[in-house]
Amino acid sequence: MDDLIDALRSYRQADADGVMVLVSRQACDEAANEIKRLRGLVSDYESMQEQHREHVRRLDVALNGDGAAKQASLIDLVSQFEHKR
């Protein structure tokens, strides 16, 4: 992905025929900045997803002890909890 950002920042692109053409500096900078912003959002999402999995696992162990599933989903645990009530 860094290669793509570097290519955008060179302000040159190949057209459909493979001919190198100059591209708007503003457009390239905006595209490169957007890629970086989106990569940050993906990283944040992945961190939150990992935290979610850890919390679900801890809840599963608290409810089921040694019988806890390897990868329980939150909906599985909610269903289990509702049935115990």
C-alpha positions as CSV (number, residue, x, y, z in Angstrom):
1,M,0.0,0.0,0.0
2,D,2.9,2.3,0.7
3,D,4.0,1.8,-3.0
4,L,0.6,3.1,-4.1
5,I,0.9,6.2,-1.9
6,D,4.4,6.8,-3.3
7,A,3.1,6.4,-6.8
8,L,0.2,8.9,-6.1
9,R,2.7,11.4,-4.6
10,S,4.8,11.3,-7.8
11,Y,1.8,12.9,-9.6
12,R,2.2,10.6,-12.6
13,Q,-0.1,7.7,-13.6
14,A,-0.4,5.5,-16.6
15,D,-3.5,5.9,-18.6
16,A,-5.6,3.1,-20.1
17,D,-3.0,2.6,-22.9
18,G,0.0,2.6,-20.5
19,V,1.1,6.1,-21.4
20,M,2.5,8.0,-18.4
21,V,0.5,11.2,-17.8
22,L,0.7,14.0,-15.3
23,V,-2.1,14.0,-12.8
24,S,-3.5,16.8,-10.6
25,R,-1.3,17.2,-7.6
26,Q,-4.3,18.1,-5.4
27,A,-6.2,14.9,-6.5
28,C,-3.2,12.7,-5.8
29,D,-2.5,14.3,-2.4
30,E,-6.2,13.9,-1.5
31,A,-6.2,10.3,-2.5
32,A,-3.0,9.5,-0.6
33,N,-4.3,11.3,2.5
34,E,-7.6,9.4,2.2
35,I,-5.8,6.1,2.0
36,K,-3.8,6.9,5.1
37,R,-7.0,8.0,6.9
38,L,-8.8,4.8,6.0
39,R,-5.8,2.6,7.0
40,G,-6.0,4.3,10.5
41,L,-9.7,3.5,10.7
42,V,-9.1,-0.1,9.8
43,S,-6.4,-0.4,12.4
44,D,-8.8,1.1,15.0
45,Y,-11.5,-1.3,14.0
46,E,-9.2,-4.3,14.2
47,S,-8.1,-3.2,17.7
48,M,-11.8,-2.8,18.9
49,Q,-12.7,-6.2,17.3
50,E,-9.8,-7.9,19.2
51,Q,-11.0,-6.2,22.5
52,H,-14.5,-7.5,21.8
53,R,-13.3,-11.0,21.3
54,E,-11.3,-10.9,24.5
55,H,-14.3,-9.6,26.5
56,V,-16.6,-12.3,25.0
57,R,-14.0,-14.9,25.9
58,R,-13.8,-13.7,29.5
59,L,-17.6,-13.6,29.8
60,D,-17.8,-17.2,28.4
61,V,-15.2,-18.4,30.9
62,A,-17.0,-16.7,33.7
63,L,-20.3,-18.3,32.7
64,N,-19.1,-21.8,31.7
65,G,-15.7,-22.3,33.3
66,D,-13.9,-25.2,31.7
67,G,-16.8,-25.8,29.4
68,A,-16.3,-22.5,27.6
69,A,-16.2,-22.6,23.8
70,K,-13.0,-21.8,21.9
71,Q,-14.7,-19.0,20.0
72,A,-18.1,-18.2,21.5
73,S,-20.1,-15.3,20.0
74,L,-21.8,-12.7,22.0
75,I,-25.2,-13.8,20.7
76,D,-24.4,-17.4,21.9
77,L,-23.7,-16.1,25.4
78,V,-26.8,-13.8,25.5
79,S,-28.9,-16.8,24.4
80,Q,-27.4,-19.0,27.0
81,F,-27.9,-16.3,29.7
82,E,-31.6,-15.8,28.7
83,H,-32.2,-19.6,28.9
84,K,-30.7,-19.8,32.4
85,R,-33.1,-17.1,33.8
